[in-house]
């Protein structure tokens, strides 16, 4: 998207790039939502089913914030009933290796504090494994 054609975010983002990045991905569910959208478009009901601990209100709020920041796009299909799908944009997809690195760092941090037994494993997606194999 051209910078001039883009809607300005409602909330100003920090000037420091690292702080900006953290602000854009901050949120209890944003990384999880993106994780599910890395595989392809999803309907709201499918996302909700994948995350039973999130309320629909919070899911919609997090999706709107990510849409505002260019990480997620929403497509409305003119059907009866109306179908809406959310997908990760190229900017959102560019976060995949960063989120994996954060996951791995989180595991390292827990290991250093003898809490690794409390964590889930980082999931390496088939696409990542294939790209790593080709590299």
C-alpha positions in Angstrom: 0.0 0.0 0.0 1.2 3.5 -0.7 2.0 5.5 2.5 -0.3 8.4 1.5 -3.2 6.1 0.7 -3.1 4.4 4.1 -5.4 5.4 6.9 -3.4 6.9 9.8 -3.5 4.7 12.9 -5.9 6.0 15.6 -3.2 5.8 18.2 0.3 7.2 17.6 3.0 4.6 17.6 6.3 5.2 19.4 9.3 6.7 17.5 11.8 4.1 18.7 11.6 1.2 16.2 12.0 -1.6 18.8 9.3 0.1 21.0 7.1 0.5 18.0 7.4 -3.2 17.1 6.6 -4.3 20.6 3.6 -2.0 20.7 2.2 -3.4 17.5 2.5 -7.1 18.6 1.6 -6.4 22.2 -1.6 -8.0 23.4 -2.4 -11.3 25.1 -3.7 -12.9 21.9 -2.1 -11.2 18.9 0.8 -13.7 18.5 -1.6 -16.6 18.8 -4.0 -15.1 16.3 -1.2 -14.4 13.8 0.1 -18.0 14.3 -3.3 -19.3 13.2 -3.4 -16.9 10.2 0.1 -17.9 9.0 -1.5 -21.0 7.5 -4.1 -19.0 5.5 -7.4 -17.1 5.8 -9.7 -17.9 8.6 -13.3 -17.0 9.5 -13.9 -15.4 12.9 -15.7 -18.5 14.1 -12.8 -20.7 13.1 -10.3 -18.5 15.0 -12.6 -18.5 18.1 -12.7 -22.3 18.0 -8.9 -22.5 17.9 -8.6 -20.2 20.9 -11.3 -21.3 23.4 -9.9 -19.0 26.1 -10.6 -15.8 24.2 -13.9 -13.9 24.2 -15.4 -12.9 20.9 -15.2 -9.3 21.9 -11.4 -9.5 22.6 -10.8 -11.5 19.4 -12.5 -8.8 17.3 -10.7 -6.0 19.2 -7.3 -7.7 18.6 -8.1 -8.3 14.9 -9.1 -4.7 14.5 -5.9 -3.4 16.1 -3.8 -5.7 13.9 -5.8 -4.6 10.8 -5.1 -1.0 11.8 -1.4 -1.7 12.0 -1.3 -3.5 8.6 -0.7 -7.1 10.0 -4.1 -8.5 9.1 -6.6 -7.9 6.3 -10.3 -8.5 6.4 -12.2 -9.6 3.3 -16.0 -9.4 3.2 -17.7 -11.7 0.7 -21.1 -10.6 -0.7 -22.9 -13.8 0.1 -26.0 -14.6 2.2 -25.1 -14.8 5.0 -22.2 -12.5 4.6 -18.8 -14.3 4.9 -15.8 -12.5 6.4 -12.3 -13.9 6.3 -9.2 -12.6 8.0 -5.7 -13.3 6.7 -2.2 -12.2 7.5 -0.8 -9.6 5.2 2.8 -9.8 3.9 3.7 -7.5 6.7 2.0 -9.8 9.2 3.7 -12.8 7.6 7.1 -11.2 8.0 6.6 -11.6 11.8 6.7 -15.4 11.6 10.4 -15.8 12.1 10.4 -13.1 14.7 7.6 -14.8 16.7 9.5 -18.1 16.4 12.7 -16.4 17.7 10.7 -14.9 20.6 9.2 -18.3 21.4 12.7 -19.8 21.5 14.0 -17.0 23.7 11.1 -17.5 26.0 12.0 -21.2 26.3 15.7 -20.2 27.0 14.5 -17.7 29.6 12.4 -20.4 31.3 15.3 -22.8 31.2 17.6 -20.3 32.9 15.1 -19.9 35.7 14.4 -23.7 35.9 10.8 -23.2 34.7 11.1 -24.9 31.3 8.8 -27.8 32.5 5.9 -25.3 32.6 6.1 -24.3 28.9 4.8 -25.7 25.7 7.2 -26.3 22.8 7.6 -23.8 20.0 5.9 -25.0 16.9 8.0 -25.1 13.8 5.6 -25.0 10.8 6.2 -27.3 7.8 6.8 -24.2 5.7 9.6 -23.1 8.0 11.2 -26.6 8.1 11.1 -26.7 4.3 12.7 -23.3 4.0 15.4 -24.2 6.5 16.1 -27.4 4.6 16.4 -25.5 1.3 18.8 -22.9 2.8 
